[in-house]
């Protein structure tokens, strides 16, 4: 089973958290061979007590631990997603750009 990092825009917006979880569910249903690490679901809980730069450092560390990076629509407007894509590219990881389904 491959470990996939899901990069999804967040920006502290609860609606983006919901969208990220729904996308994660759709991916798990369509690609059962992929184990999804949903960074928004995992790291959103830390936003109230960790600085954003520390959360992003942890995100990039997790990108490096995964086999692939799958990127949600809207990523170009997200500084965090852009950093995750750049990190994955620098590591030579496979990057999959998801579309609205």
Secondary structure by P-SEA (a helix, b strand, c coil): cbbbbbbbbbcccaaaaaaaaaaaaaaaaacccccccccccccccccccccaaaaaaaaaaaaaaccbbbbcccccccaaaaaaaaaaaaaccbbbbbccc
